[in-house]
């Protein structure tokens, strides 16, 4: 069976969708199963070198995902490749195609928080994504929470929506003290900080993290809060205006290679997001042995299970108490560190690839 893998969403620097596609692609390169693959990359730079094995052919196409151009140019590409199945690694695909379609959709945050995005996103979901979801032979998503959203918000057939949870890459593991010291020195940090990493959109709840930390400062804690992921100027200005910047270190962009040691140097990773398609950062932190504080809603309980502290994302007091517990209790820290590593080990990219190939076979 020949699979067309529309991988135009893979580009550097890696974000959620690109990281998913890149890891899945490399898993297929190592173990294709009974399939051959024709991979289409977009115009952007790849996150690394990719030497296709004999069961893969690769081509570049100067059409980025989303937009009008792909609706006009991609159908001809699909017809030329003559694949048995088209797996699009994001929610962008041409409407005019005859191939059986497998569509990966991670979340519907664009619809849940429309004010965070341009006005064109609801139109795109209504006129492109919704018809694709109803036409697709299978929709791949990352959590039962996202599956429920796809059914309720886009009218997806629940029997055609398949959940394939993500995994932390093998490099996310407990780190050597020298690696932690190097990364901390590079960012002028002392190990033992509280860490938050996100894109700082409203649903990530970085404001709640800062407000909860401010409560701890008033109670006398000397720990610091590290905000990674390059918070926008508006967020930094809000911190200063509200007087919440005491003890807070705001980092710019953190190199991807430094992330494992940045996680491992933290006393706890704080991620009380209001909505996630999956929630890969907490899984990465747990794989590094760092206890996590996550919200008790959306997909995060599926990811963390009983290996972290779950809090109401709207309850700043609960977030602050969870921070205080992990700062003060070495026994709790050790217990959650151990349970987190065991929990993270249940997820693997081999499993993601195996379960996705099983979807191809069913389709």
N, C-alpha and C positions, 0 to 999 in steps of 0.2 A: 504494500500500500504506500502511495506517495502522498506526503503531507506538505502542503505549502504553509510555511511558518512566516506569517507577516510580523516581522520583528522590527518594524520601523520605529517603534517606541524606544528601542534600546539606543541610548546615547549617553555620553559622558557630559557632566558628572552624574553618577548614578543617583536616581531617586527611586521611589517605591516601585513604580511600574517597570522602569528600566532594570532595577535590581532583580525583580522577578524574572523578566525575560532573559537576562544575561545568565542567571543561574540555571534556569530551565534549559536554555540552549546548550550550555556546557555539559549538563547531565545527559542530554540527548547525544551530544558528540561522543561521550564516553560509553553510552549504552543505548543504541537506537531501538533495541527490540526488533520486531519484524518490519520496521518502517524505513523508508527513505525520505529525506527531507530536502525541500527547496526553500532556502532561507532568503528573505528579502530584507535588507537593511535600508534605512533611510539615509538622508544626506548628512546627518550629524556624525561627529567623531565617536568611535566605539570606546568603551571603557578600558579596553585592553586588546592585545593581539588575539586573533582568532584564525587558527589554521584548520580549515574544514577537513574532516576525515572523508574517506571514500564514499560513505553513505549520505554525504551532504553536498549539495551544490549551493553556491552563494552568489547573489547579485546585489548590486546597489541600485537604488532608485531615488531620483532627486525629488521625491514628493514626501513631505512630512505627513505624519498622521493628522487626522482631523481636517476639516475645511473642504472647500469645493473641489480643489485639484484632485484629491484622491477619488472623489465620486466620478470624475471625468476620465482619469487615466488608469486607475487600478483595474477596472473590469477587463480591459484588453490584456493586461499583464496576467491576470488569473486565467483567461482563456488560453493564452500562449503556453503557460506552464502545464496545463492539463493535469492538475492534481486530482486526487480522489477526495481530498478534504482540505479545507482552508481553516487553519487555526490562527486567529488574529489575537495578538497578545495584549490588546487593549480594546476599548470599546469603540474604536474607529474602524470602519470597514465600508466598502462600497455597497450601496443598496442594490445595484444592478449586477448581480452575480448569480451563477447557476450552481456553483459548487456547494456541497454540504458545508455548513459553517459551524465552527466552534468559536465562541466568543468569550474572552476573559474580561470580566468586569469586577473590579475590586470593591467598589463602594458607590454609594449615591450621595456623597457629601455635597456635590454641586447642587443637588436638589434640596437637601436638608438645610443648607446654609447658602442660599442663592445670593445674599448680599455680599458674600466674600468673593464672588466671582463676577465676570462680566455678564451683561444681560443676554449675550448670545448663548450661554450655556443651557438655560432652560429650553430655548428653541432647538438647540442641537439634540438634546435628549428627547424632545417631543417628536421631532421630524426625522431623526436618524437613529438614535439609540433604541427607542421604543420599538420601531419596526424591525430592527435587527434582532432584538431580544425575542420577539415573537416568531421570527423566521428561523432563528438558529436551531440546529439540531441539538445543541448543548450549550449551556452557559456555565463557564467555570468561574467560581468565586471563592473567597478565602475563609469565610466563616458562616455559621448558621445565622448570625445577625444580618450579614449582608444578603444572604439568601432570602430572609424574610422581607427585607426592603425591596429586593427585586420583584418578589411576588406581589407585594402590596402597592408599590409605587409605579412599577412598569408593567404589571400584568403578566409577569413571566409564569410559564407552566412549571410548577414546583417539581414535577417529575423530570424536567430537563435541566434543572439547576443542580450542579454538582459542586461540593465543597472540597477544595484541596488546600489545607492549611500550609502556610509557608514554613521556612526554617531559617535559623541563623547559619551563616557561612562558617566553615570549620575554623577560620581564623579567630572567631569570637569564642574565646576560651580563657581560663585563668591565665594571667600574665606574670612574667617574671618581674621581680622588684625593680630591676634595672630599666625595663621597658616603661613601667609606671613612672619611675623617677625621671626618665628622659622626657616623656610627654608632659608631665607636670611642670618640669623646669622650662620647657618650651613655651608654656602658657602662663608661667609664674603662678602656679597653683600649689597648695599643700594638700596631700592626700587626705581623704576623709570628708570631702565636700558632699553636699547634696547636688545632684545633677538633673537638669531638665534639658531635653533635646527635642526640637520640633521645628515646624515651619511658621509657627506663631500666628496662624489663622485662629479665628475665634474658637472653633471647636477643639483646638488643642489645649485650651484652658491655661495658658501660661500666666494669665493674670491671676487666676486662682492660686497657682503655685507661689507667685510672688507675694500675694496677700497672706497666704498661710505662713510663709517664711517670716514675714514681718511680725506676725504674732510671736513666733519663737524668739526673735530678736528682743522683743519687749519683755519676754520672760527671762532673758539673760543668756541665751545660747550664744556660743562663740563660733559655731560652725558657719561655713559660707555656702552660698547658693551659686552654682555655676550654670549659666544659661548659654547653651551651645546651639549652633544652627543658624548663626548670624541674624539675631532679632532685628527687625526693621527699625529705622530711625524713630518712627511713631511710637513703637513700644518702649524704646529707650527713653524718649521724652516723657512718656506716661509714668515710667518708674521714677524719674526725677521729680516730676510735678506732684506725684502722690507721696513723695518722701519714702519710697520703698527700696531705694538703691543701697541702703546701708548693708554691708556684708554681701552684696551681690556682685559677682564677676560676670560681665557680659563678654562672651567670646565672639570673635568673628567666625568666618568659615573654618571649620575643623577638617583637616585633611582626612580622607577616608581611612588611610593607613593608621592614623592615630586613634581611631574610635575604640578599638578593643582596650587599649591602655587607659583611655579617658574613662570608659565604663568601669574598669577594674580599680581605678584610683578613687572611685566614689564610695561613700558610705552607703548611699542609697540612690536609686534612680527613680525620679518622681514623674509620673506620666498619667495624671488624672484626666485624660481626654474625654470629651463628651461623646465623641463618635469616631469610630475607626472601622475600616474595612477588615483589618486584621490586628495590627499592632506589633510590627516587627522590632522596633527599638527595645521594648521590655524583654522580648525573647533574647535579643542580643546581649542585653545587660545580664540576664539570668545565666546565659551560657558563660559569661565572664566571671560568674560568682558574686555578682552584685545584687543585693536584695532590691525588690521593686515595690513601689507604691503606685497602684493603678486604680482607675475608676471601676465601679461595680456595674457599669452599664455597657451597652454595645457589645463588641466582640471581645473585649479585654478579659472578662472572666473565662472565656473559652481558651485563651492563650495561656493565662497565668495559672488557672486552677487554684489549688490551695497552696501554691508556692510563693505567694506574695501577699501584701496587705491591700485589700480592696476597700475603697472609700467612695462615698457619694461625691461626685465631682463638683456639686454645688455647695458642699459643706466645707468651707475653709477651715473650720475648727477641726473637723475630722482629718483633713489633710495634715494640718499642723500636728495633731496628736500622733499620727502615724510617723511623721518625720521625727518627732521627739522620742518615740518608742525605739526607733532604729538607731538614733544617736546615743541613747542612754543604755540600751541593753545589748551587751555583747552576746548573751545566750540567744536572744531573738535573731540578732544579725547572723550568727553562725548557723542557726537552724534554717533560716530562709535562704542563706547562701547555698547550703547543701541541697535543699529541696529545689531551689531554682535551677541548679546545674542538672539535677536528675530530670526535671520537667523539660528543660530545653533539649536534652538528649533524645526525647521522644519524637522530635521533629527532625526531618532530614530532607535534603534536596533529592536524594534517591527516591524517597517516598513520594515527593511531589511529582517527579517524573513518572514513576510507576503508575500512580493513580491517574495522571493525565493521559498516559498511553492507554490505560483501560477504558477511559472515556472515548478515545478514538475508536477502539475496537467495538464498543457498544453502538456508536453512531454508525 
